[in-house]
């Protein structure tokens, strides 16, 4: 059983494959669909977990985001409020802010708008996905691995070392280095985050994963909205 974990990076998406024994491979794909194709063709993957919102709200905050922020304190700022659908469909940031205010009573952060294109593309892809596809969040997964709040930010040395150790403790021994040319634009925390999503995907495939909220919400798009870990 092989699964994929995906995290956004400058080159598109970094994908990490793991199986029951541990780490399998790392690659960069321009789209989630391309990553899925590689995973299916090479390993016959059964599940993918992606660090991106799946299940877009119509009017207000998702319970998934609210509960995730509560769960990962003090790292709660790592969870951006998911844009409402009207904001995602806006042509530019100013229009998105207006749409968000109208639909939810709140504006849209620049961080959320920065990933809106990826959200739209995953939203379009997920309905035709060949494999089980779920949303995850790296900090939620690392918090679950640790069994306690994580104090250190992921881009600090202490934070990077802790996340490396947590993954190793779960049998996911990452390579000591990656080819600089092939992985241009991929930061160390991107690798750790994708590996955390792969850990979650393995739990999904095994039937061990749980979600925030425990009962996923369903919006007008008909897709279950929850963060899995």
MOLINHU-V898249 format. One record per residue. N is the residue number from 1. RES is the residue in one letter. PHI is phi in radians with two decimals (NA if undefined). OMEGA is omega as a letter, one per 30 degrees, with the letter a starting at -180 (NA if undefined). D_FIRST is the distance of its C-alpha to the first C-alpha in whole Angstrom. Layout:
<<N,RES,PHI,OMEGA,D_FIRST> <N,RES,PHI,OMEGA,D_FIRST>>
//
This chain:
<<1,X,NA,l,0> <2,X,-2.04,a,4> <3,X,-2.36,l,7> <4,X,-2.13,l,10> <5,X,-2.08,a,14> <6,X,-2.17,l,17> <7,X,-2.39,l,20> <8,X,-1.19,l,24> <9,X,-2.54,a,26> <10,X,-1.10,a,29> <11,X,-1.54,a,27> <12,X,2.23,a,25> <13,X,-2.47,l,22> <14,X,-1.68,a,20> <15,X,-2.10,l,16> <16,X,-2.13,l,14> <17,X,-1.75,l,10> <18,X,-2.34,l,8> <19,X,-2.28,a,5> <20,X,-1.09,a,6> <21,X,-1.51,a,9> <22,X,2.40,a,11> <23,X,-1.13,l,12> <24,X,-2.03,a,11> <25,X,-2.91,l,14> <26,X,-2.33,l,16> <27,X,-2.66,l,18> <28,X,-1.95,l,21> <29,X,-2.21,a,21> <30,X,-1.24,a,24> <31,X,-2.43,l,23> <32,X,-1.14,l,20> <33,X,-1.07,l,20> <34,X,-1.15,l,20> <35,X,-1.10,l,17> <36,X,-1.04,a,15> <37,X,-1.06,l,16> <38,X,-1.07,a,15> <39,X,-1.07,a,11> <40,X,-1.20,a,11> <41,X,-1.21,a,14> <42,X,-1.42,a,12> <43,X,-2.26,a,8> <44,X,1.08,a,8> <45,X,-0.97,a,7> <46,X,-1.83,a,7> <47,X,-2.67,l,9> <48,X,-2.32,l,12> <49,X,-2.14,a,14> <50,X,-2.17,l,18> <51,X,-1.44,l,21> <52,X,-2.84,l,23> <53,X,-1.07,l,25> <54,X,-2.20,a,24> <55,X,1.70,a,26> <56,X,-1.73,a,30> <57,X,-1.25,l,33> <58,X,-1.68,a,36> <59,X,-2.28,a,39> <60,X,-2.61,a,38> <61,X,-1.16,l,35> <62,X,-1.40,l,32> <63,X,-1.06,l,31> <64,X,-0.99,a,28> <65,X,-1.22,a,30> <66,X,-1.08,a,32> <67,X,-1.25,l,30> <68,X,-1.14,l,28> <69,X,-1.06,l,31> <70,X,-1.16,a,32> <71,X,-1.17,a,29> <72,X,-1.75,l,29> <73,X,-0.86,g,33> <74,X,-1.58,a,34> <75,X,-1.63,a,32> <76,X,-1.09,l,32> <77,X,-1.21,l,34> <78,X,-1.29,a,30> <79,X,-1.76,l,30> <80,X,-1.53,l,32> <81,X,-1.04,l,33> <82,X,-1.22,l,31> <83,X,-1.07,l,34> <84,X,-1.22,a,35> <85,X,-1.05,a,35> <86,X,-1.07,l,39> <87,X,-1.21,l,38> <88,X,-1.10,a,35> <89,X,-1.50,a,37> <90,X,-1.26,a,40> <91,X,-1.37,a,41> <92,X,-2.68,a,42> <93,X,-1.11,a,42> <94,X,-1.08,l,45> <95,X,-1.14,l,44> <96,X,-1.16,l,41> <97,X,-1.10,l,43> <98,X,-1.12,l,46> <99,X,-1.11,l,43> <100,X,-1.16,l,41> <101,X,-1.06,a,45> <102,X,-1.17,a,46> <103,X,-1.49,a,42> <104,X,-2.16,a,42> <105,X,1.45,l,45> <106,X,-2.27,l,43> <107,X,-1.32,a,43> <108,X,-2.02,l,40> <109,X,-1.27,l,39> <110,X,-1.14,l,38> <111,X,-1.10,l,35> <112,X,-1.18,l,34> <113,X,-1.15,a,36> <114,X,-1.09,l,34> <115,X,-1.82,a,31> <116,X,-1.12,l,32> <117,X,-1.12,l,31> <118,X,-1.12,l,27> <119,X,-1.07,a,27> <120,X,-1.04,a,29> <121,X,-1.19,l,27> <122,X,-1.20,l,24> <123,X,-1.03,l,26> <124,X,-1.29,a,26> <125,X,-1.32,a,23> <126,X,-1.11,a,21> <127,X,-1.17,l,23> <128,X,-1.89,a,21> <129,X,-1.05,a,18> <130,X,-1.42,a,15> <131,X,-2.22,l,13> <132,X,-1.08,a,13> <133,X,-2.19,a,15> <134,X,-2.30,l,17> <135,X,-1.54,l,19> <136,X,-2.36,l,19> <137,X,-2.48,a,22> <138,X,-0.94,a,21> <139,X,-1.20,l,24> <140,X,-1.15,a,23> <141,X,-1.15,l,20> <142,X,-1.14,l,22> <143,X,-1.07,l,25> <144,X,-1.17,l,22> <145,X,-1.07,a,21> <146,X,-1.27,a,24> <147,X,1.32,l,26> <148,X,-2.81,l,29> <149,X,-1.01,l,30> <150,X,-1.76,a,30> <151,X,-1.42,a,33> <152,X,-1.56,l,33> <153,X,-1.08,a,32> <154,X,-1.16,a,29> <155,X,-1.56,l,31> <156,X,-1.50,l,33> <157,X,-1.06,l,33> <158,X,-1.08,l,32> <159,X,-1.16,l,30> <160,X,-1.13,a,28> <161,X,-1.12,a,28> <162,X,-1.09,a,27> <163,X,-1.16,l,24> <164,X,-1.04,a,23> <165,X,-1.17,l,23> <166,X,-1.09,l,21> <167,X,-1.11,l,18> <168,X,-1.05,l,19> <169,X,-1.15,l,19> <170,X,-1.70,l,16> <171,X,1.47,l,15> <172,X,-1.80,a,14> <173,X,-1.58,a,17> <174,X,-1.32,l,18> <175,X,-1.13,a,20> <176,X,-1.24,a,24> <177,X,-2.72,l,25> <178,X,-2.22,a,24> <179,X,-1.03,a,26> <180,X,-1.07,a,29> <181,X,-1.27,a,30> <182,X,-1.18,a,26> <183,X,-2.02,l,26> <184,X,-1.06,l,29> <185,X,1.53,l,29> <186,X,-1.78,l,26> <187,X,-1.59,a,27> <188,X,-1.03,a,26> <189,X,-1.18,l,25> <190,X,-1.10,l,24> <191,X,-1.11,l,21> <192,X,-1.06,a,21> <193,X,-1.14,l,21> <194,X,-1.11,l,18> <195,X,-1.14,l,16> <196,X,-1.12,l,17> <197,X,-1.19,l,15> <198,X,-1.17,l,12> <199,X,-1.00,l,13> <200,X,-1.15,l,14> <201,X,-1.06,l,11> <202,X,-1.11,l,8> <203,X,-1.16,l,11> <204,X,-1.07,a,11> <205,X,-1.11,l,8> <206,X,-1.45,a,9> <207,X,1.36,a,13> <208,X,-1.76,a,14> <209,X,-1.28,l,16> <210,X,-2.17,a,19> <211,X,-2.39,l,21> <212,X,-2.04,f,25> <213,X,-1.25,a,27> <214,X,-1.08,l,25> <215,X,-1.92,a,27> <216,X,-0.98,l,26> <217,X,-1.37,l,29> <218,X,-2.30,l,29> <219,X,-1.78,a,32> <220,X,-1.14,l,33> <221,X,-1.32,l,30> <222,X,1.39,a,29> <223,X,-1.71,l,25> <224,X,-1.16,a,24> <225,X,-1.94,l,25> <226,X,-2.84,l,23> <227,X,-1.77,a,22> <228,X,-1.72,l,19> <229,X,-2.76,NA,18>>
//
